[in-house]
Amino acid sequence: MSEEISENRDDLIVAQKEAIYKEIAEHTDLVGQDANNLKGDYFGFRRTRPDGNCFFRALGFRYFEILLKDPEELKRFKEIIKPSKDIMATLGFPSETVLEDFYDNFMEALDKLETIDHKELVNMFNDQGVSDYIVVFLRLLTSMQLQKDADFYQNFMEGDQTVVDFCKSEVETMFRESDHIHVIALTAATSINVRILYLDRGSNKEASPHDFPDGSMPKIHLLYRPGHYDVLYPR
């Protein structure tokens, strides 16, 4: 774990939502056309802790926010997740620790969305234990998808690295940063459509949106600045 990550471990895991103009005013990397585009397309912004888990945390929190207000979507998502337990077992995931512990805790968190309010959801994600269980299971879903479609994802591996090796070192391990391949796999595993606005610090290029899967209607919007993801709220 890097020194920078360690220093940030005391930050709120998921911060309060802020107006997008406040984030623009406080950060010099949001200038010019990028700032105008953000203000035009988005009204809100929410920070996540910069600990290497930010992609999974940001996506998880924002989707749970949506599920909190949409019982039909919650029901649909539960049906998508249920088969993952058997798929992981077939792929050789440890049954006691992974399939019972993390799966059960994730499903329990989904069940709570039927009775809690938004404040309790924020508290849930700022509870280190509960929040990390959710992140771990999202990582496991990503690993499951990569291994299930290993023939396809092997094309993205470097050198002699196998998909399984990549999953062990770069996906299932906490605090490891996420790249395109993580996003592609998790959105495929969950059927959650995501738009990521990529901002390249120090570049003259405008921030570029990328939809996962390509051509989909995004349900979740995230802002990416090198090494970190935060939540965006579209107008």
C-alpha positions as CSV (number, residue, x, y, z in Angstrom):
1,M,0.0,0.0,0.0
2,S,1.4,3.4,-0.9
3,E,2.2,6.1,1.6
4,E,-0.4,8.4,0.0
5,I,-3.1,5.8,0.4
6,S,-2.1,5.3,4.1
7,E,-2.4,9.0,4.7
8,N,-5.9,9.1,3.3
9,R,-7.3,6.1,5.3
10,D,-8.8,8.5,7.9
11,D,-10.9,10.3,5.3
12,L,-14.6,9.5,5.0
13,I,-15.0,6.4,2.9
14,V,-17.9,8.0,1.1
15,A,-18.2,11.8,1.5
16,Q,-21.3,14.0,1.5
17,K,-22.7,15.0,-1.9
18,E,-21.5,18.5,-3.0
19,A,-22.4,20.9,-5.7
20,I,-20.2,20.4,-8.7
21,Y,-19.2,24.0,-8.8
22,K,-17.6,23.6,-5.4
23,E,-15.4,20.8,-6.7
24,I,-14.5,22.9,-9.7
25,A,-13.5,25.9,-7.5
26,E,-11.3,23.8,-5.2
27,H,-9.3,21.9,-7.9
28,T,-7.1,23.4,-10.5
29,D,-7.3,20.4,-12.7
30,L,-10.9,21.3,-13.4
31,V,-10.5,24.3,-15.6
32,G,-11.7,25.8,-18.9
33,Q,-13.8,23.6,-21.1
34,D,-13.7,20.7,-18.7
35,A,-15.2,22.9,-16.0
36,N,-17.9,24.2,-18.3
37,N,-18.8,20.7,-19.5
38,L,-19.1,19.4,-15.9
39,K,-21.3,22.4,-14.8
40,G,-23.5,21.9,-17.9
41,D,-24.0,18.2,-17.6
42,Y,-23.8,17.5,-13.8
43,F,-25.1,19.2,-10.7
44,G,-23.6,17.0,-7.9
45,F,-20.4,15.3,-7.0
46,R,-19.4,12.8,-4.2
47,R,-15.9,12.0,-3.2
48,T,-14.7,8.5,-2.4
49,R,-11.7,7.6,-0.3
50,P,-8.5,7.4,-2.5
51,D,-7.4,3.9,-1.3
52,G,-7.3,1.9,-4.5
53,N,-10.9,0.6,-4.0
54,C,-12.5,3.8,-5.3
55,F,-13.9,2.4,-8.5
56,F,-15.7,-0.4,-6.7
57,R,-16.8,1.9,-3.9
58,A,-18.0,4.7,-6.1
59,L,-20.0,2.3,-8.4
60,G,-21.3,0.3,-5.5
61,F,-22.5,3.3,-3.5
62,R,-24.2,5.1,-6.5
63,Y,-25.9,1.9,-7.6
64,F,-27.2,1.2,-4.0
65,E,-28.5,4.8,-4.1
66,I,-30.5,3.9,-7.2
67,L,-31.7,0.6,-5.8
68,L,-32.9,2.4,-2.6
69,K,-35.5,4.2,-4.7
70,D,-36.3,1.5,-7.3
71,P,-37.7,-1.8,-5.9
72,E,-38.1,-3.3,-9.4
73,E,-34.4,-2.6,-10.2
74,L,-33.4,-4.1,-6.8
75,K,-35.4,-7.3,-7.5
76,R,-33.8,-7.5,-11.0
77,F,-30.3,-7.1,-9.6
78,K,-30.9,-9.8,-6.9
79,E,-31.8,-12.2,-9.7
80,I,-28.6,-11.3,-11.5
81,I,-26.5,-11.9,-8.4
82,K,-28.0,-15.2,-7.2
83,P,-26.3,-17.4,-9.9
84,S,-22.9,-16.0,-9.1
85,K,-22.5,-18.2,-6.0
86,D,-22.7,-21.4,-8.1
87,I,-20.6,-19.9,-10.9
88,M,-17.9,-19.0,-8.4
89,A,-18.0,-22.5,-6.9
90,T,-17.6,-24.0,-10.4
91,L,-14.6,-21.8,-11.0
92,G,-13.0,-23.0,-7.7
93,F,-13.5,-20.0,-5.4
94,P,-13.1,-21.1,-1.8
95,S,-16.6,-22.1,-0.6
96,E,-16.5,-21.2,3.1
97,T,-14.8,-17.8,2.9
98,V,-16.0,-16.5,-0.4
99,L,-19.3,-18.1,-1.2
100,E,-20.8,-18.2,2.3
101,D,-19.2,-15.1,3.9
102,F,-18.9,-12.4,1.2
103,Y,-21.9,-13.6,-0.9
104,D,-24.2,-13.7,2.2
105,N,-23.1,-10.3,3.5
106,F,-23.6,-8.8,0.1
107,M,-27.1,-10.2,-0.3
108,E,-27.9,-9.0,3.3
109,A,-26.8,-5.5,2.3
110,L,-29.2,-5.7,-0.6
111,D,-32.0,-6.8,1.6
112,K,-31.5,-3.8,3.9
113,L,-32.2,-1.5,1.0
114,E,-35.9,-2.4,1.4
115,T,-36.0,-0.8,4.8
116,I,-33.3,1.8,5.3
117,D,-33.2,5.5,4.3
118,H,-30.5,7.4,2.5
119,K,-28.7,8.5,5.7
120,E,-28.5,4.9,6.8
121,L,-27.1,4.0,3.4
122,V,-24.3,6.6,3.7
123,N,-23.6,5.2,7.2
124,M,-23.5,1.7,5.8
125,F,-20.8,2.7,3.3
126,N,-18.8,4.6,5.9
127,D,-18.8,1.5,8.2
128,Q,-15.4,0.1,7.3
129,G,-16.5,-3.6,7.8
130,V,-19.7,-3.4,5.9
131,S,-18.2,-1.2,3.1
132,D,-15.2,-3.5,2.6
133,Y,-17.4,-6.6,2.4
134,I,-19.3,-4.9,-0.5
135,V,-16.1,-3.9,-2.2
136,V,-14.7,-7.4,-1.8
137,F,-17.7,-9.0,-3.4
138,L,-17.7,-6.6,-6.3
139,R,-14.1,-7.5,-6.8
140,L,-15.1,-11.2,-6.7
141,L,-17.8,-10.6,-9.3
142,T,-15.2,-8.9,-11.5
143,S,-12.8,-11.9,-11.1
144,M,-15.7,-14.3,-11.8
145,Q,-16.5,-12.6,-15.1
146,L,-12.8,-12.5,-16.2
147,Q,-12.3,-16.2,-15.4
148,K,-15.7,-17.2,-16.9
149,D,-14.7,-15.6,-20.2
150,A,-11.0,-16.2,-19.9
151,D,-10.4,-16.9,-23.6
152,F,-11.6,-13.4,-24.4
153,Y,-9.8,-11.6,-21.6
154,Q,-6.6,-13.5,-22.2
155,N,-6.0,-11.1,-25.1
156,F,-5.6,-8.3,-22.6
157,M,-3.0,-10.0,-20.5
158,E,0.7,-9.0,-20.8
159,G,3.4,-11.6,-21.4
160,D,2.8,-15.0,-20.0
161,Q,0.4,-13.8,-17.3
162,T,-2.8,-15.9,-17.2
163,V,-6.3,-14.5,-16.4
164,V,-6.3,-16.4,-13.1
165,D,-2.9,-14.9,-12.1
166,F,-4.2,-11.4,-13.0
167,C,-7.3,-11.9,-11.0
168,K,-5.4,-13.0,-7.9
169,S,-2.9,-10.1,-8.0
170,E,-4.9,-7.2,-9.6
171,V,-8.6,-7.9,-9.0
172,E,-9.3,-9.9,-5.9
173,T,-6.6,-8.0,-3.8
174,M,-7.9,-5.0,-1.9
175,F,-6.4,-1.6,-2.6
176,R,-5.3,-2.5,-6.1
177,E,-6.4,0.2,-8.6
178,S,-8.9,-0.5,-11.4
179,D,-8.4,-0.1,-15.1
180,H,-10.5,-0.6,-18.2
181,I,-10.5,-4.3,-17.9
182,H,-12.0,-4.2,-14.4
183,V,-14.8,-1.8,-15.6
184,I,-15.6,-4.0,-18.6
185,A,-15.8,-7.2,-16.6
186,L,-17.9,-5.8,-13.7
187,T,-20.4,-4.1,-15.9
188,A,-20.7,-7.3,-17.9
189,A,-21.2,-9.4,-14.7
190,T,-23.8,-7.0,-13.2
191,S,-25.5,-5.5,-16.3
192,I,-24.9,-2.1,-14.8
193,N,-24.3,0.5,-17.5
194,V,-21.6,3.1,-16.5
195,R,-20.3,6.3,-18.1
196,I,-16.8,7.3,-17.0
197,L,-15.7,10.9,-17.7
198,Y,-11.9,10.6,-18.1
199,L,-9.9,13.7,-17.1
200,D,-6.3,13.8,-18.1
201,R,-4.4,16.2,-15.8
202,G,-2.1,18.5,-17.6
203,S,-3.6,17.7,-21.0
204,N,-5.2,20.3,-23.3
205,K,-7.8,17.7,-24.4
206,E,-11.3,17.9,-23.2
207,A,-12.5,15.3,-20.7
208,S,-13.7,12.3,-22.7
209,P,-16.8,10.2,-21.8
210,H,-16.6,6.4,-22.2
211,D,-19.7,4.2,-21.9
212,F,-19.5,0.7,-20.6
213,P,-20.8,-1.3,-22.5
214,D,-20.2,0.8,-25.7
215,G,-23.4,2.5,-26.9
216,S,-25.4,1.8,-23.7
217,M,-27.6,4.2,-21.8
218,P,-25.6,4.9,-18.6
219,K,-27.2,4.4,-15.2
220,I,-24.1,5.5,-13.2
221,H,-21.7,8.4,-13.9
222,L,-18.2,8.5,-12.6
223,L,-15.4,11.0,-12.8
224,Y,-11.9,9.6,-13.4
225,R,-8.8,11.6,-12.6
226,P,-5.5,9.6,-12.9
227,G,-5.6,6.9,-10.2
228,H,-9.0,7.9,-8.7
229,Y,-12.8,7.6,-9.3
230,D,-15.6,9.8,-7.8
231,V,-19.3,9.9,-8.3
232,L,-21.1,12.4,-10.6
233,Y,-24.8,13.2,-10.5
234,P,-26.2,14.2,-14.0
235,R,-28.8,16.9,-14.5
